[in-house]
Amino acid sequence: ALNLTLDSAYQGVTASGLTAYRDPTLFAIDNGDAVNKLTVTRSGNVGIGTTNPANLLTLHGAGMLQLQANTSVMTCDGTNAGGIYYNGGTYKHYGCNSTDWLALY
């Protein structure tokens, strides 16, 4: 196995910050406590708060997901079906059903 570890540059911190593995994980990042905070697998799945992301993006842990609002809205079509955006003017989230943006509440 090939493991590459970059140790922390902070004085007094002995745990690694970035580890790249040959298998099964591409790389993992921790915050100095040796517990993975972000993991990227060989298949391209990204996990935040998990070492075994089952989906393209898997989030585990308490907290809030915040997406920056954009001034332009993507086209609602078959390619973007399932997409969600937040409208700061109406204070609502909208979802794309493949033809129209519908308010989610």
N, C-alpha and C positions, 0 to 999 in steps of 0.2 A: 504494500500500500504506500502511496505517496501522500504525505501530509505536509502542508506548508503553513506555518503559523507566524503571524506578524504580532509581536508582543506590543503591549501598550507603551506609548511614549511618555505616559504620565508617571511621575515619581511616586513610588510606593504601591503601584498597581502591578501585581504579578500575573494576573490572569490575561489570557490572550484576548485580542480584539477582533481578529479576522483569521479564519481558518479555511483553507482550501483543501478539499479531500479528493482523492481519486474516485472513490466509490463508497457509498451511493449518493453522497451529496456533492454538488459542485462547489459551493462555499457557504459559510455561515458567519454571521457577525454577532458578537455579544457586546455588552457594555462594561466588560472588565470583571464580571462575576462568573465567567465560564459557562453561562447559560445562554443558549442561542436566542437571539432576538429576531434575526432574519435568516432564512434558509432558502437557498435556491437548489432544486434537485436537478439531476441529470436530464429529466424529462422537461425541464423548464418551469415546473410549478414553483411558485414563490409563497413562502409561509412567513407570516409575521406573528410571533408568539407561539410558534409550533415548529418542531423539527421534522414533521412529516406531512407537508401540505398535500392534500388529496386532490386539489383543484388548481386551476391556473393561478388563482389568488386565494389564499386561505388566511383569515384573520382570527386569532384567538386572544382572548383577554378582555379585561374590563377597559372601557374607554369609548371613544366616539370616532367614527370615520368621518373625516371632513374632506370634501372635494371642493376645490376652488371654483366658484361660479365663473362661467365664461360669458362674454358679451354676445357671442353668436351661438345659435342653437343648431346642432347638426340636423340634417334632413331625416325625418321619420320615414323609413322604408324598410324593406326586408332585411337589409344589411344591418340596420341599427335596431331591429326589433328587440325589446327587452331593455333598451337603454333608458337611463333615468337622468333627468337634469333638474336643477333647482332654479326657479324664477324669483329673483330678489324683488321684483316689482309686485308680484302677487303673493309672495311668501309661501309658495307651494312647490311641491315636487311633481314632476310630470313623467309619465312613462310612455314609451313608444310601443304601440301594438302592431307595428309594421306599416300602418298607413296614417295614423293620427297621434298627436301628443295628447294624452288624457291626464287630467289632474288626478293624483292618487288619493286625495282627500278633500 
